[in-house]
Amino acid sequence: GIGTCLVEQRALTIHRDQHFYTCNTGLSCTTAPIYDHRGDLVAALDVSSCRADLTEAFANLISMAVIDAARRIEAENFKIAFPKARILLAPVAD
C-alpha cells in the first residue's frame, strides 16, 4: 500500500490479495500521501489491519480518517514553514 501510494501519489487502499507480496495478503492497508509546503511528496501515512472481517464500510471509515489526518499534518507543516505569514482559508468545493 505504501509503495503504491508513493508511486501513484494518491490515497488508496490495498485489500488483502491485492498485495504484490503474498506474505502481505492478510493485510488491508489504507495509505494517503503527505506533501510539504512546496507541493513535494515527503511521506505517506498508513493504517493497516489484519482483520479478516473488515467490512467495506469500516474500510471507508478508515480511509476517511487517514486522508483527514494526512491533510491535518500538511496544514500544520505549512503553518510551521511560514510562521510569520497570515494564512487565509477558503472553502473548497467537494
C-alpha positions as CSV (number, residue, x, y, z in Angstrom):
1,G,0.0,0.0,0.0
2,I,2.7,2.5,0.9
3,G,4.8,1.9,-2.2
4,T,1.8,2.2,-4.5
5,C,0.7,5.4,-2.7
6,L,4.1,6.9,-3.2
7,V,4.3,5.9,-6.9
8,E,0.7,7.0,-7.7
9,Q,0.8,10.0,-5.3
10,R,-2.8,9.4,-4.2
11,A,-4.7,8.0,-1.3
12,L,-5.7,4.3,-1.8
13,T,-6.5,1.0,-0.1
14,I,-4.8,-2.2,-1.0
15,H,-7.0,-5.0,0.3
16,R,-5.7,-8.4,1.2
17,D,-5.0,-10.4,-2.0
18,Q,-4.3,-7.2,-4.0
19,H,-0.9,-7.0,-2.4
20,F,2.1,-7.7,-4.6
21,Y,3.9,-9.9,-2.0
22,T,2.0,-13.0,-0.8
23,C,3.3,-12.5,2.7
24,N,1.1,-9.3,3.0
25,T,-2.1,-10.9,1.7
26,G,-3.5,-11.0,5.3
27,L,-3.4,-7.1,5.4
28,S,-5.6,-4.3,4.3
29,C,-3.6,-1.1,4.0
30,T,-5.0,2.3,3.7
31,T,-2.5,5.0,2.8
32,A,-2.5,8.7,2.0
33,P,0.3,10.9,0.6
34,I,1.7,13.8,2.6
35,Y,3.0,16.9,0.7
36,D,5.2,19.7,2.0
37,H,4.7,23.4,1.6
38,R,6.2,23.3,-1.9
39,G,3.9,20.6,-3.0
40,D,6.6,17.9,-2.9
41,L,5.7,14.4,-1.8
42,V,7.5,13.8,1.5
43,A,5.7,10.9,3.3
44,A,2.9,8.5,3.3
45,L,0.6,7.9,6.3
46,D,-0.6,4.2,6.5
47,V,-3.1,2.4,8.6
48,S,-3.0,-1.4,8.2
49,S,-5.4,-4.0,9.5
50,C,-5.1,-7.8,9.6
51,R,-8.8,-8.4,10.5
52,A,-10.4,-10.9,8.2
53,D,-13.8,-9.5,9.0
54,L,-13.0,-5.9,7.8
55,T,-16.1,-4.6,6.1
56,E,-16.2,-2.2,3.2
57,A,-18.0,0.4,5.3
58,F,-15.3,0.2,8.0
59,A,-12.6,0.3,5.4
60,N,-14.1,3.5,4.0
61,L,-14.2,5.0,7.5
62,I,-10.5,4.2,8.0
63,S,-9.8,5.7,4.6
64,M,-11.5,9.0,5.5
65,A,-9.6,9.1,8.8
66,V,-6.3,8.5,7.2
67,I,-6.9,11.2,4.5
68,D,-8.1,13.7,7.1
69,A,-5.0,13.0,9.3
70,A,-2.7,13.5,6.3
71,R,-4.3,16.8,5.4
72,R,-4.0,18.0,9.0
73,I,-0.3,17.1,9.0
74,E,0.1,19.0,5.8
75,A,-1.7,22.1,7.2
76,E,0.4,22.1,10.4
77,N,3.6,21.7,8.4
78,F,2.5,24.6,6.2
79,K,2.0,26.8,9.2
80,I,5.4,25.8,10.6
81,A,7.1,26.6,7.2
82,F,5.5,30.2,7.2
83,P,5.4,31.2,10.9
84,K,5.1,34.9,10.3
85,A,2.7,34.7,7.5
86,R,-1.1,35.4,7.7
87,I,-2.8,32.4,6.2
88,L,-6.3,32.7,4.8
89,L,-8.5,29.7,4.4
90,A,-11.1,29.5,1.6
91,P,-13.9,27.0,1.3
92,V,-13.3,24.1,-1.1
93,A,-16.0,22.5,-3.3
94,D,-16.2,18.7,-3.0
